[in-house]
Amino acid sequence: MSGEHEEARQAAAEHVVKLEEELEASGVPVLDQDGLAEARAILHKWIDEVVATVVSPGLGRVTLIHPGGRQSSIVSPDLPFLMSKPVGPKA
């Protein structure tokens, strides 16, 4: 990873931790390759268990429906648009 990308990655993680500290909640950044690989594996397993999704581009959110109806939301400026189908008449 280039130095510029590494600095941006660390700055983003530190920004999130600082915001959470303002809310008196703590965050734990994972930046090392082994920890990141473990986090990705957990996320992939969690995603694979999803039984439905609700994509809300206007809200910048994707809601995941888990077994039993439990819900989780992912807030993102990009993900809802990546998951949306094009609007308009089909060719």
HTML snippet that shows the backbone in 3Dmol.js (N, CA, C, O; Angstrom):
<script src="https://3Dmol.org/build/3Dmol-min.js"></script>
<div id="view" style="width:600px;height:400px;position:relative"></div>
<script>
const pdb = `
ATOM      1  N   MET A   1       0.852  -1.172   0.000  1.00  0.00           N
ATOM      2  CA  MET A   1       0.000   0.000   0.000  1.00  0.00           C
ATOM      3  C   MET A   1       0.895   1.231   0.000  1.00  0.00           C
ATOM      4  O   MET A   1       1.862   1.301   0.759  1.00  0.00           O
ATOM      5  N   SER A   2       0.572   2.203  -0.853  1.00  0.00           N
ATOM      6  CA  SER A   2       1.410   3.393  -0.951  1.00  0.00           C
ATOM      7  C   SER A   2       1.308   4.212   0.325  1.00  0.00           C
ATOM      8  O   SER A   2       0.344   4.098   1.082  1.00  0.00           O
ATOM      9  N   GLY A   3       2.311   5.031   0.544  1.00  0.00           N
ATOM     10  CA  GLY A   3       2.337   5.862   1.744  1.00  0.00           C
ATOM     11  C   GLY A   3       1.130   6.766   1.851  1.00  0.00           C
ATOM     12  O   GLY A   3       0.587   6.958   2.939  1.00  0.00           O
ATOM     13  N   GLU A   4       0.704   7.325   0.727  1.00  0.00           N
ATOM     14  CA  GLU A   4      -0.455   8.221   0.723  1.00  0.00           C
ATOM     15  C   GLU A   4      -1.731   7.473   1.107  1.00  0.00           C
ATOM     16  O   GLU A   4      -2.546   7.980   1.878  1.00  0.00           O
ATOM     17  N   HIS A   5      -1.900   6.263   0.563  1.00  0.00           N
ATOM     18  CA  HIS A   5      -3.078   5.461   0.895  1.00  0.00           C
ATOM     19  C   HIS A   5      -3.036   5.017   2.353  1.00  0.00           C
ATOM     20  O   HIS A   5      -4.067   4.995   3.025  1.00  0.00           O
ATOM     21  N   GLU A   6      -1.859   4.666   2.841  1.00  0.00           N
ATOM     22  CA  GLU A   6      -1.715   4.242   4.233  1.00  0.00           C
ATOM     23  C   GLU A   6      -2.078   5.378   5.177  1.00  0.00           C
ATOM     24  O   GLU A   6      -2.774   5.160   6.168  1.00  0.00           O
ATOM     25  N   GLU A   7      -1.615   6.585   4.880  1.00  0.00           N
ATOM     26  CA  GLU A   7      -1.935   7.750   5.713  1.00  0.00           C
ATOM     27  C   GLU A   7      -3.437   8.016   5.711  1.00  0.00           C
ATOM     28  O   GLU A   7      -4.013   8.306   6.759  1.00  0.00           O
ATOM     29  N   ALA A   8      -4.075   7.921   4.550  1.00  0.00           N
ATOM     30  CA  ALA A   8      -5.514   8.158   4.450  1.00  0.00           C
ATOM     31  C   ALA A   8      -6.286   7.102   5.238  1.00  0.00           C
ATOM     32  O   ALA A   8      -7.278   7.418   5.895  1.00  0.00           O
ATOM     33  N   ARG A   9      -5.836   5.854   5.173  1.00  0.00           N
ATOM     34  CA  ARG A   9      -6.493   4.757   5.885  1.00  0.00           C
ATOM     35  C   ARG A   9      -6.401   4.965   7.387  1.00  0.00           C
ATOM     36  O   ARG A   9      -7.389   4.810   8.105  1.00  0.00           O
ATOM     37  N   GLN A  10      -5.207   5.319   7.861  1.00  0.00           N
ATOM     38  CA  GLN A  10      -5.022   5.546   9.288  1.00  0.00           C
ATOM     39  C   GLN A  10      -5.802   6.768   9.758  1.00  0.00           C
ATOM     40  O   GLN A  10      -6.391   6.750  10.839  1.00  0.00           O
ATOM     41  N   ALA A  11      -5.811   7.830   8.952  1.00  0.00           N
ATOM     42  CA  ALA A  11      -6.537   9.043   9.312  1.00  0.00           C
ATOM     43  C   ALA A  11      -8.035   8.763   9.405  1.00  0.00           C
ATOM     44  O   ALA A  11      -8.702   9.257  10.314  1.00  0.00           O
ATOM     45  N   ALA A  12      -8.570   7.972   8.471  1.00  0.00           N
ATOM     46  CA  ALA A  12      -9.989   7.638   8.506  1.00  0.00           C
ATOM     47  C   ALA A  12     -10.338   6.835   9.757  1.00  0.00           C
ATOM     48  O   ALA A  12     -11.354   7.099  10.401  1.00  0.00           O
ATOM     49  N   ALA A  13      -9.509   5.867  10.099  1.00  0.00           N
ATOM     50  CA  ALA A  13      -9.756   5.052  11.302  1.00  0.00           C
ATOM     51  C   ALA A  13      -9.684   5.918  12.556  1.00  0.00           C
ATOM     52  O   ALA A  13     -10.529   5.793  13.442  1.00  0.00           O
ATOM     53  N   GLU A  14      -8.691   6.788  12.639  1.00  0.00           N
ATOM     54  CA  GLU A  14      -8.557   7.672  13.796  1.00  0.00           C
ATOM     55  C   GLU A  14      -9.736   8.628  13.907  1.00  0.00           C
ATOM     56  O   GLU A  14     -10.186   8.925  15.013  1.00  0.00           O
ATOM     57  N   HIS A  15     -10.242   9.113  12.779  1.00  0.00           N
ATOM     58  CA  HIS A  15     -11.390  10.021  12.767  1.00  0.00           C
ATOM     59  C   HIS A  15     -12.615   9.332  13.370  1.00  0.00           C
ATOM     60  O   HIS A  15     -13.319   9.919  14.192  1.00  0.00           O
ATOM     61  N   VAL A  16     -12.866   8.090  12.962  1.00  0.00           N
ATOM     62  CA  VAL A  16     -14.011   7.347  13.493  1.00  0.00           C
ATOM     63  C   VAL A  16     -13.863   7.138  14.995  1.00  0.00           C
ATOM     64  O   VAL A  16     -14.824   7.322  15.742  1.00  0.00           O
ATOM     65  N   VAL A  17     -12.674   6.758  15.443  1.00  0.00           N
ATOM     66  CA  VAL A  17     -12.441   6.527  16.875  1.00  0.00           C
ATOM     67  C   VAL A  17     -12.692   7.816  17.657  1.00  0.00           C
ATOM     68  O   VAL A  17     -13.325   7.780  18.711  1.00  0.00           O
ATOM     69  N   LYS A  18     -12.208   8.942  17.160  1.00  0.00           N
ATOM     70  CA  LYS A  18     -12.409  10.222  17.851  1.00  0.00           C
ATOM     71  C   LYS A  18     -13.879  10.604  17.920  1.00  0.00           C
ATOM     72  O   LYS A  18     -14.342  11.095  18.950  1.00  0.00           O
ATOM     73  N   LEU A  19     -14.622  10.383  16.835  1.00  0.00           N
ATOM     74  CA  LEU A  19     -16.051  10.677  16.855  1.00  0.00           C
ATOM     75  C   LEU A  19     -16.774   9.817  17.886  1.00  0.00           C
ATOM     76  O   LEU A  19     -17.650  10.302  18.603  1.00  0.00           O
ATOM     77  N   GLU A  20     -16.405   8.542  17.960  1.00  0.00           N
ATOM     78  CA  GLU A  20     -17.037   7.654  18.927  1.00  0.00           C
ATOM     79  C   GLU A  20     -16.675   8.049  20.355  1.00  0.00           C
ATOM     80  O   GLU A  20     -17.508   7.936  21.255  1.00  0.00           O
ATOM     81  N   GLU A  21     -15.452   8.509  20.574  1.00  0.00           N
ATOM     82  CA  GLU A  21     -15.048   8.948  21.910  1.00  0.00           C
ATOM     83  C   GLU A  21     -15.879  10.139  22.362  1.00  0.00           C
ATOM     84  O   GLU A  21     -16.178  10.277  23.548  1.00  0.00           O
ATOM     85  N   GLU A  22     -16.259  11.013  21.409  1.00  0.00           N
ATOM     86  CA  GLU A  22     -17.101  12.151  21.759  1.00  0.00           C
ATOM     87  C   GLU A  22     -18.456  11.689  22.272  1.00  0.00           C
ATOM     88  O   GLU A  22     -19.104  12.395  23.045  1.00  0.00           O
ATOM     89  N   LEU A  23     -18.886  10.507  21.845  1.00  0.00           N
ATOM     90  CA  LEU A  23     -20.151   9.935  22.294  1.00  0.00           C
ATOM     91  C   LEU A  23     -19.956   9.003  23.492  1.00  0.00           C
ATOM     92  O   LEU A  23     -20.871   8.286  23.894  1.00  0.00           O
ATOM     93  N   GLU A  24     -18.766   9.030  24.041  1.00  0.00           N
ATOM     94  CA  GLU A  24     -18.380   8.185  25.177  1.00  0.00           C
ATOM     95  C   GLU A  24     -18.533   6.703  24.840  1.00  0.00           C
ATOM     96  O   GLU A  24     -18.928   5.895  25.681  1.00  0.00           O
ATOM     97  N   ALA A  25     -18.214   6.369  23.601  1.00  0.00           N
ATOM     98  CA  ALA A  25     -18.176   4.982  23.149  1.00  0.00           C
ATOM     99  C   ALA A  25     -16.800   4.768  22.559  1.00  0.00           C
ATOM    100  O   ALA A  25     -16.198   5.699  22.024  1.00  0.00           O
ATOM    101  N   SER A  26     -16.306   3.565  22.649  1.00  0.00           N
ATOM    102  CA  SER A  26     -14.963   3.332  22.129  1.00  0.00           C
ATOM    103  C   SER A  26     -15.024   2.504  20.851  1.00  0.00           C
ATOM    104  O   SER A  26     -15.889   1.644  20.683  1.00  0.00           O
ATOM    105  N   GLY A  27     -14.099   2.781  19.976  1.00  0.00           N
ATOM    106  CA  GLY A  27     -13.957   2.013  18.744  1.00  0.00           C
ATOM    107  C   GLY A  27     -12.581   1.389  18.712  1.00  0.00           C
ATOM    108  O   GLY A  27     -11.643   1.907  19.318  1.00  0.00           O
ATOM    109  N   VAL A  28     -12.456   0.286  18.013  1.00  0.00           N
ATOM    110  CA  VAL A  28     -11.183  -0.412  17.924  1.00  0.00           C
ATOM    111  C   VAL A  28     -10.800  -0.528  16.452  1.00  0.00           C
ATOM    112  O   VAL A  28     -11.385  -1.335  15.729  1.00  0.00           O
ATOM    113  N   PRO A  29      -9.834   0.257  15.997  1.00  0.00           N
ATOM    114  CA  PRO A  29      -9.432   0.147  14.603  1.00  0.00           C
ATOM    115  C   PRO A  29      -8.644  -1.129  14.349  1.00  0.00           C
ATOM    116  O   PRO A  29      -7.870  -1.573  15.197  1.00  0.00           O
ATOM    117  N   VAL A  30      -8.846  -1.709  13.180  1.00  0.00           N
ATOM    118  CA  VAL A  30      -8.093  -2.887  12.760  1.00  0.00           C
ATOM    119  C   VAL A  30      -7.382  -2.502  11.471  1.00  0.00           C
ATOM    120  O   VAL A  30      -8.028  -2.307  10.441  1.00  0.00           O
ATOM    121  N   LEU A  31      -6.066  -2.392  11.517  1.00  0.00           N
ATOM    122  CA  LEU A  31      -5.296  -1.962  10.366  1.00  0.00           C
ATOM    123  C   LEU A  31      -4.278  -2.995   9.900  1.00  0.00           C
ATOM    124  O   LEU A  31      -3.842  -2.958   8.750  1.00  0.00           O
ATOM    125  N   ASP A  32      -3.893  -3.919  10.786  1.00  0.00           N
ATOM    126  CA  ASP A  32      -2.880  -4.904  10.394  1.00  0.00           C
ATOM    127  C   ASP A  32      -3.515  -5.959   9.493  1.00  0.00           C
ATOM    128  O   ASP A  32      -4.716  -6.214   9.577  1.00  0.00           O
ATOM    129  N   GLN A  33      -2.714  -6.563   8.643  1.00  0.00           N
ATOM    130  CA  GLN A  33      -3.220  -7.505   7.637  1.00  0.00           C
ATOM    131  C   GLN A  33      -3.905  -8.727   8.239  1.00  0.00           C
ATOM    132  O   GLN A  33      -4.936  -9.166   7.732  1.00  0.00           O
ATOM    133  N   ASP A  34      -3.345  -9.284   9.316  1.00  0.00           N
ATOM    134  CA  ASP A  34      -3.966 -10.460   9.933  1.00  0.00           C
ATOM    135  C   ASP A  34      -5.318 -10.101  10.546  1.00  0.00           C
ATOM    136  O   ASP A  34      -6.294 -10.832  10.377  1.00  0.00           O
ATOM    137  N   GLY A  35      -5.373  -8.987  11.250  1.00  0.00           N
ATOM    138  CA  GLY A  35      -6.633  -8.546  11.860  1.00  0.00           C
ATOM    139  C   GLY A  35      -7.668  -8.204  10.807  1.00  0.00           C
ATOM    140  O   GLY A  35      -8.851  -8.501  10.971  1.00  0.00           O
ATOM    141  N   LEU A  36      -7.223  -7.579   9.723  1.00  0.00           N
ATOM    142  CA  LEU A  36      -8.135  -7.228   8.647  1.00  0.00           C
ATOM    143  C   LEU A  36      -8.672  -8.476   7.947  1.00  0.00           C
ATOM    144  O   LEU A  36      -9.849  -8.528   7.593  1.00  0.00           O
ATOM    145  N   ALA A  37      -7.834  -9.460   7.751  1.00  0.00           N
ATOM    146  CA  ALA A  37      -8.280 -10.726   7.144  1.00  0.00           C
ATOM    147  C   ALA A  37      -9.333 -11.397   8.029  1.00  0.00           C
ATOM    148  O   ALA A  37     -10.325 -11.924   7.527  1.00  0.00           O
ATOM    149  N   GLU A  38      -9.114 -11.374   9.335  1.00  0.00           N
ATOM    150  CA  GLU A  38     -10.087 -11.960  10.263  1.00  0.00           C
ATOM    151  C   GLU A  38     -11.405 -11.187  10.231  1.00  0.00           C
ATOM    152  O   GLU A  38     -12.478 -11.791  10.220  1.00  0.00           O
ATOM    153  N   ALA A  39     -11.328  -9.845  10.217  1.00  0.00           N
ATOM    154  CA  ALA A  39     -12.531  -9.020  10.160  1.00  0.00           C
ATOM    155  C   ALA A  39     -13.316  -9.281   8.877  1.00  0.00           C
ATOM    156  O   ALA A  39     -14.543  -9.369   8.907  1.00  0.00           O
ATOM    157  N   ARG A  40     -12.615  -9.404   7.756  1.00  0.00           N
ATOM    158  CA  ARG A  40     -13.286  -9.686   6.484  1.00  0.00           C
ATOM    159  C   ARG A  40     -13.967 -11.044   6.510  1.00  0.00           C
ATOM    160  O   ARG A  40     -15.081 -11.185   6.005  1.00  0.00           O
ATOM    161  N   ALA A  41     -13.323 -12.033   7.084  1.00  0.00           N
ATOM    162  CA  ALA A  41     -13.917 -13.377   7.162  1.00  0.00           C
ATOM    163  C   ALA A  41     -15.208 -13.331   7.985  1.00  0.00           C
ATOM    164  O   ALA A  41     -16.204 -13.954   7.617  1.00  0.00           O
ATOM    165  N   ILE A  42     -15.187 -12.603   9.084  1.00  0.00           N
ATOM    166  CA  ILE A  42     -16.386 -12.474   9.927  1.00  0.00           C
ATOM    167  C   ILE A  42     -17.489 -11.753   9.160  1.00  0.00           C
ATOM    168  O   ILE A  42     -18.648 -12.163   9.200  1.00  0.00           O
ATOM    169  N   LEU A  43     -17.129 -10.682   8.465  1.00  0.00           N
ATOM    170  CA  LEU A  43     -18.119  -9.940   7.681  1.00  0.00           C
ATOM    171  C   LEU A  43     -18.722 -10.795   6.577  1.00  0.00           C
ATOM    172  O   LEU A  43     -19.932 -10.757   6.356  1.00  0.00           O
ATOM    173  N   HIS A  44     -17.880 -11.576   5.872  1.00  0.00           N
ATOM    174  CA  HIS A  44     -18.390 -12.435   4.806  1.00  0.00           C
ATOM    175  C   HIS A  44     -19.381 -13.454   5.356  1.00  0.00           C
ATOM    176  O   HIS A  44     -20.430 -13.683   4.755  1.00  0.00           O
ATOM    177  N   LYS A  45     -19.061 -14.062   6.486  1.00  0.00           N
ATOM    178  CA  LYS A  45     -19.975 -15.037   7.104  1.00  0.00           C
ATOM    179  C   LYS A  45     -21.286 -14.362   7.486  1.00  0.00           C
ATOM    180  O   LYS A  45     -22.362 -14.914   7.255  1.00  0.00           O
ATOM    181  N   TRP A  46     -21.199 -13.176   8.065  1.00  0.00           N
ATOM    182  CA  TRP A  46     -22.374 -12.418   8.496  1.00  0.00           C
ATOM    183  C   TRP A  46     -23.252 -12.079   7.292  1.00  0.00           C
ATOM    184  O   TRP A  46     -24.472 -12.229   7.355  1.00  0.00           O
ATOM    185  N   ILE A  47     -22.644 -11.628   6.203  1.00  0.00           N
ATOM    186  CA  ILE A  47     -23.382 -11.281   4.989  1.00  0.00           C
ATOM    187  C   ILE A  47     -24.022 -12.526   4.374  1.00  0.00           C
ATOM    188  O   ILE A  47     -25.159 -12.471   3.907  1.00  0.00           O
ATOM    189  N   ASP A  48     -23.303 -13.642   4.373  1.00  0.00           N
ATOM    190  CA  ASP A  48     -23.826 -14.870   3.768  1.00  0.00           C
ATOM    191  C   ASP A  48     -25.078 -15.373   4.479  1.00  0.00           C
ATOM    192  O   ASP A  48     -25.836 -16.146   3.894  1.00  0.00           O
ATOM    193  N   GLU A  49     -25.318 -14.959   5.719  1.00  0.00           N
ATOM    194  CA  GLU A  49     -26.490 -15.401   6.468  1.00  0.00           C
ATOM    195  C   GLU A  49     -27.715 -14.514   6.226  1.00  0.00           C
ATOM    196  O   GLU A  49     -28.799 -14.823   6.721  1.00  0.00           O
ATOM    197  N   VAL A  50     -27.566 -13.427   5.480  1.00  0.00           N
ATOM    198  CA  VAL A  50     -28.659 -12.503   5.209  1.00  0.00           C
ATOM    199  C   VAL A  50     -29.724 -13.197   4.362  1.00  0.00           C
ATOM    200  O   VAL A  50     -29.410 -13.911   3.410  1.00  0.00           O
ATOM    201  N   VAL A  51     -31.007 -12.972   4.729  1.00  0.00           N
ATOM    202  CA  VAL A  51     -32.108 -13.602   3.996  1.00  0.00           C
ATOM    203  C   VAL A  51     -32.854 -12.607   3.103  1.00  0.00           C
ATOM    204  O   VAL A  51     -33.646 -13.023   2.257  1.00  0.00           O
ATOM    205  N   ALA A  52     -32.619 -11.303   3.272  1.00  0.00           N
ATOM    206  CA  ALA A  52     -33.246 -10.285   2.426  1.00  0.00           C
ATOM    207  C   ALA A  52     -32.502  -8.969   2.627  1.00  0.00           C
ATOM    208  O   ALA A  52     -31.792  -8.784   3.616  1.00  0.00           O
ATOM    209  N   THR A  53     -32.679  -8.056   1.667  1.00  0.00           N
ATOM    210  CA  THR A  53     -32.106  -6.714   1.801  1.00  0.00           C
ATOM    211  C   THR A  53     -33.139  -5.684   1.367  1.00  0.00           C
ATOM    212  O   THR A  53     -34.034  -5.977   0.574  1.00  0.00           O
ATOM    213  N   VAL A  54     -33.001  -4.485   1.896  1.00  0.00           N
ATOM    214  CA  VAL A  54     -33.777  -3.338   1.454  1.00  0.00           C
ATOM    215  C   VAL A  54     -32.760  -2.258   1.115  1.00  0.00           C
ATOM    216  O   VAL A  54     -32.036  -1.783   1.990  1.00  0.00           O
ATOM    217  N   VAL A  55     -32.707  -1.871  -0.153  1.00  0.00           N
ATOM    218  CA  VAL A  55     -31.741  -0.882  -0.621  1.00  0.00           C
ATOM    219  C   VAL A  55     -32.443   0.473  -0.693  1.00  0.00           C
ATOM    220  O   VAL A  55     -33.454   0.614  -1.382  1.00  0.00           O
ATOM    221  N   SER A  56     -31.912   1.462   0.013  1.00  0.00           N
ATOM    222  CA  SER A  56     -32.511   2.796   0.075  1.00  0.00           C
ATOM    223  C   SER A  56     -31.492   3.855  -0.330  1.00  0.00           C
ATOM    224  O   SER A  56     -30.902   4.505   0.533  1.00  0.00           O
ATOM    225  N   PRO A  57     -31.276   4.038  -1.644  1.00  0.00           N
ATOM    226  CA  PRO A  57     -30.269   5.005  -2.089  1.00  0.00           C
ATOM    227  C   PRO A  57     -30.532   6.421  -1.589  1.00  0.00           C
ATOM    228  O   PRO A  57     -29.597   7.150  -1.258  1.00  0.00           O
ATOM    229  N   GLY A  58     -31.802   6.810  -1.534  1.00  0.00           N
ATOM    230  CA  GLY A  58     -32.140   8.159  -1.082  1.00  0.00           C
ATOM    231  C   GLY A  58     -31.754   8.424   0.359  1.00  0.00           C
ATOM    232  O   GLY A  58     -31.532   9.571   0.747  1.00  0.00           O
ATOM    233  N   LEU A  59     -31.673   7.376   1.147  1.00  0.00           N
ATOM    234  CA  LEU A  59     -31.266   7.500   2.555  1.00  0.00           C
ATOM    235  C   LEU A  59     -29.806   7.136   2.754  1.00  0.00           C
ATOM    236  O   LEU A  59     -29.260   7.321   3.842  1.00  0.00           O
ATOM    237  N   GLY A  60     -29.166   6.615   1.705  1.00  0.00           N
ATOM    238  CA  GLY A  60     -27.774   6.188   1.840  1.00  0.00           C
ATOM    239  C   GLY A  60     -27.644   5.005   2.777  1.00  0.00           C
ATOM    240  O   GLY A  60     -26.717   4.933   3.584  1.00  0.00           O
ATOM    241  N   ARG A  61     -28.596   4.065   2.661  1.00  0.00           N
ATOM    242  CA  ARG A  61     -28.603   2.951   3.611  1.00  0.00           C
ATOM    243  C   ARG A  61     -29.027   1.658   2.924  1.00  0.00           C
ATOM    244  O   ARG A  61     -29.861   1.653   2.019  1.00  0.00           O
ATOM    245  N   VAL A  62     -28.429   0.569   3.380  1.00  0.00           N
ATOM    246  CA  VAL A  62     -28.866  -0.774   3.009  1.00  0.00           C
ATOM    247  C   VAL A  62     -29.237  -1.473   4.309  1.00  0.00           C
ATOM    248  O   VAL A  62     -28.436  -1.549   5.241  1.00  0.00           O
ATOM    249  N   THR A  63     -30.467  -1.983   4.356  1.00  0.00           N
ATOM    250  CA  THR A  63     -30.908  -2.727   5.531  1.00  0.00           C
ATOM    251  C   THR A  63     -30.803  -4.209   5.206  1.00  0.00           C
ATOM    252  O   THR A  63     -31.297  -4.666   4.175  1.00  0.00           O
ATOM    253  N   LEU A  64     -30.169  -4.939   6.078  1.00  0.00           N
ATOM    254  CA  LEU A  64     -30.016  -6.385   5.929  1.00  0.00           C
ATOM    255  C   LEU A  64     -31.008  -7.064   6.859  1.00  0.00           C
ATOM    256  O   LEU A  64     -31.138  -6.689   8.024  1.00  0.00           O
ATOM    257  N   ILE A  65     -31.697  -8.051   6.345  1.00  0.00           N
ATOM    258  CA  ILE A  65     -32.637  -8.826   7.148  1.00  0.00           C
ATOM    259  C   ILE A  65     -31.987 -10.181   7.403  1.00  0.00           C
ATOM    260  O   ILE A  65     -31.637 -10.910   6.475  1.00  0.00           O
ATOM    261  N   HIS A  66     -31.837 -10.496   8.679  1.00  0.00           N
ATOM    262  CA  HIS A  66     -31.209 -11.749   9.102  1.00  0.00           C
ATOM    263  C   HIS A  66     -32.293 -12.756   9.463  1.00  0.00           C
ATOM    264  O   HIS A  66     -33.459 -12.383   9.598  1.00  0.00           O
ATOM    265  N   PRO A  67     -31.924 -14.036   9.622  1.00  0.00           N
ATOM    266  CA  PRO A  67     -32.912 -15.030  10.041  1.00  0.00           C
ATOM    267  C   PRO A  67     -33.656 -14.563  11.293  1.00  0.00           C
ATOM    268  O   PRO A  67     -33.063 -13.977  12.198  1.00  0.00           O
ATOM    269  N   GLY A  68     -34.941 -14.827  11.331  1.00  0.00           N
ATOM    270  CA  GLY A  68     -35.753 -14.421  12.475  1.00  0.00           C
ATOM    271  C   GLY A  68     -36.220 -12.974  12.377  1.00  0.00           C
ATOM    272  O   GLY A  68     -36.892 -12.483  13.285  1.00  0.00           O
ATOM    273  N   GLY A  69     -35.874 -12.277  11.283  1.00  0.00           N
ATOM    274  CA  GLY A  69     -36.334 -10.902  11.110  1.00  0.00           C
ATOM    275  C   GLY A  69     -35.458  -9.830  11.719  1.00  0.00           C
ATOM    276  O   GLY A  69     -35.774  -8.645  11.615  1.00  0.00           O
ATOM    277  N   ARG A  70     -34.355 -10.221  12.356  1.00  0.00           N
ATOM    278  CA  ARG A  70     -33.449  -9.219  12.937  1.00  0.00           C
ATOM    279  C   ARG A  70     -32.890  -8.367  11.819  1.00  0.00           C
ATOM    280  O   ARG A  70     -32.603  -8.875  10.735  1.00  0.00           O
ATOM    281  N   GLN A  71     -32.728  -7.062  12.071  1.00  0.00           N
ATOM    282  CA  GLN A  71     -32.265  -6.132  11.049  1.00  0.00           C
ATOM    283  C   GLN A  71     -30.938  -5.498  11.433  1.00  0.00           C
ATOM    284  O   GLN A  71     -30.657  -5.254  12.606  1.00  0.00           O
ATOM    285  N   SER A  72     -30.133  -5.238  10.416  1.00  0.00           N
ATOM    286  CA  SER A  72     -28.901  -4.470  10.557  1.00  0.00           C
ATOM    287  C   SER A  72     -28.886  -3.466   9.421  1.00  0.00           C
ATOM    288  O   SER A  72     -29.395  -3.748   8.337  1.00  0.00           O
ATOM    289  N   SER A  73     -28.310  -2.300   9.656  1.00  0.00           N
ATOM    290  CA  SER A  73     -28.221  -1.295   8.603  1.00  0.00           C
ATOM    291  C   SER A  73     -26.775  -0.933   8.339  1.00  0.00           C
ATOM    292  O   SER A  73     -25.956  -0.850   9.255  1.00  0.00           O
ATOM    293  N   ILE A  74     -26.481  -0.720   7.073  1.00  0.00           N
ATOM    294  CA  ILE A  74     -25.171  -0.232   6.659  1.00  0.00           C
ATOM    295  C   ILE A  74     -25.406   1.139   6.040  1.00  0.00           C
ATOM    296  O   ILE A  74     -26.105   1.259   5.034  1.00  0.00           O
ATOM    297  N   VAL A  75     -24.829   2.163   6.636  1.00  0.00           N
ATOM    298  CA  VAL A  75     -24.940   3.513   6.116  1.00  0.00           C
ATOM    299  C   VAL A  75     -23.717   3.767   5.250  1.00  0.00           C
ATOM    300  O   VAL A  75     -22.581   3.612   5.696  1.00  0.00           O
ATOM    301  N   SER A  76     -23.965   4.161   4.006  1.00  0.00           N
ATOM    302  CA  SER A  76     -22.868   4.341   3.059  1.00  0.00           C
ATOM    303  C   SER A  76     -23.325   5.255   1.931  1.00  0.00           C
ATOM    304  O   SER A  76     -24.457   5.137   1.463  1.00  0.00           O
ATOM    305  N   PRO A  77     -22.460   6.165   1.488  1.00  0.00           N
ATOM    306  CA  PRO A  77     -22.835   6.969   0.334  1.00  0.00           C
ATOM    307  C   PRO A  77     -22.744   6.181  -0.973  1.00  0.00           C
ATOM    308  O   PRO A  77     -23.309   6.607  -1.981  1.00  0.00           O
ATOM    309  N   ASP A  78     -22.049   5.046  -0.979  1.00  0.00           N
ATOM    310  CA  ASP A  78     -21.806   4.290  -2.201  1.00  0.00           C
ATOM    311  C   ASP A  78     -22.601   2.997  -2.317  1.00  0.00           C
ATOM    312  O   ASP A  78     -23.154   2.707  -3.378  1.00  0.00           O
ATOM    313  N   LEU A  79     -22.669   2.216  -1.244  1.00  0.00           N
ATOM    314  CA  LEU A  79     -23.231   0.867  -1.321  1.00  0.00           C
ATOM    315  C   LEU A  79     -24.654   0.820  -1.862  1.00  0.00           C
ATOM    316  O   LEU A  79     -24.933  -0.027  -2.710  1.00  0.00           O
ATOM    317  N   PRO A  80     -25.576   1.684  -1.421  1.00  0.00           N
ATOM    318  CA  PRO A  80     -26.936   1.588  -1.968  1.00  0.00           C
ATOM    319  C   PRO A  80     -26.979   1.798  -3.484  1.00  0.00           C
ATOM    320  O   PRO A  80     -27.781   1.170  -4.173  1.00  0.00           O
ATOM    321  N   PHE A  81     -26.130   2.668  -3.997  1.00  0.00           N
ATOM    322  CA  PHE A  81     -26.113   2.908  -5.438  1.00  0.00           C
ATOM    323  C   PHE A  81     -25.476   1.734  -6.186  1.00  0.00           C
ATOM    324  O   PHE A  81     -25.899   1.396  -7.292  1.00  0.00           O
ATOM    325  N   LEU A  82     -24.464   1.116  -5.582  1.00  0.00           N
ATOM    326  CA  LEU A  82     -23.861  -0.057  -6.202  1.00  0.00           C
ATOM    327  C   LEU A  82     -24.863  -1.217  -6.290  1.00  0.00           C
ATOM    328  O   LEU A  82     -24.809  -2.028  -7.214  1.00  0.00           O
ATOM    329  N   MET A  83     -25.769  -1.280  -5.319  1.00  0.00           N
ATOM    330  CA  MET A  83     -26.732  -2.379  -5.256  1.00  0.00           C
ATOM    331  C   MET A  83     -28.022  -2.090  -6.020  1.00  0.00           C
ATOM    332  O   MET A  83     -28.824  -2.999  -6.236  1.00  0.00           O
ATOM    333  N   SER A  84     -28.235  -0.838  -6.433  1.00  0.00           N
ATOM    334  CA  SER A  84     -29.467  -0.461  -7.119  1.00  0.00           C
ATOM    335  C   SER A  84     -29.427  -0.859  -8.584  1.00  0.00           C
ATOM    336  O   SER A  84     -28.388  -0.801  -9.242  1.00  0.00           O
ATOM    337  N   LYS A  85     -30.577  -1.261  -9.065  1.00  0.00           N
ATOM    338  CA  LYS A  85     -30.712  -1.554 -10.491  1.00  0.00           C
ATOM    339  C   LYS A  85     -31.006  -0.247 -11.206  1.00  0.00           C
ATOM    340  O   LYS A  85     -31.600   0.659 -10.621  1.00  0.00           O
ATOM    341  N   PRO A  86     -30.601  -0.139 -12.448  1.00  0.00           N
ATOM    342  CA  PRO A  86     -30.884   1.088 -13.189  1.00  0.00           C
ATOM    343  C   PRO A  86     -32.397   1.361 -13.250  1.00  0.00           C
ATOM    344  O   PRO A  86     -33.206   0.439 -13.356  1.00  0.00           O
ATOM    345  N   VAL A  87     -32.748   2.628 -13.182  1.00  0.00           N
ATOM    346  CA  VAL A  87     -34.145   3.043 -13.228  1.00  0.00           C
ATOM    347  C   VAL A  87     -34.486   3.368 -14.684  1.00  0.00           C
ATOM    348  O   VAL A  87     -33.664   3.925 -15.411  1.00  0.00           O
ATOM    349  N   GLY A  88     -35.677   3.023 -15.093  1.00  0.00           N
ATOM    350  CA  GLY A  88     -36.099   3.359 -16.446  1.00  0.00           C
ATOM    351  C   GLY A  88     -36.612   2.125 -17.160  1.00  0.00           C
ATOM    352  O   GLY A  88     -36.562   1.014 -16.631  1.00  0.00           O
ATOM    353  N   PRO A  89     -37.108   2.338 -18.377  1.00  0.00           N
ATOM    354  CA  PRO A  89     -37.643   1.194 -19.124  1.00  0.00           C
ATOM    355  C   PRO A  89     -36.558   0.206 -19.503  1.00  0.00           C
ATOM    356  O   PRO A  89     -35.426   0.578 -19.812  1.00  0.00           O
ATOM    357  N   LYS A  90     -36.931  -1.049 -19.471  1.00  0.00           N
ATOM    358  CA  LYS A  90     -35.984  -2.097 -19.862  1.00  0.00           C
ATOM    359  C   LYS A  90     -35.920  -2.152 -21.380  1.00  0.00           C
ATOM    360  O   LYS A  90     -36.919  -1.958 -22.073  1.00  0.00           O
ATOM    361  N   ALA A  91     -34.725  -2.420 -21.874  1.00  0.00           N
ATOM    362  CA  ALA A  91     -34.531  -2.481 -23.342  1.00  0.00           C
ATOM    363  C   ALA A  91     -35.051  -3.767 -23.904  1.00  0.00           C
ATOM    364  O   ALA A  91     -34.972  -3.989 -25.112  1.00  0.00           O
TER     365      ALA A  91
END
`;
const viewer = $3Dmol.createViewer("view");
viewer.addModel(pdb, "pdb");
viewer.setStyle({}, {cartoon: {color: "spectrum"}});
viewer.zoomTo();
viewer.render();
</script>
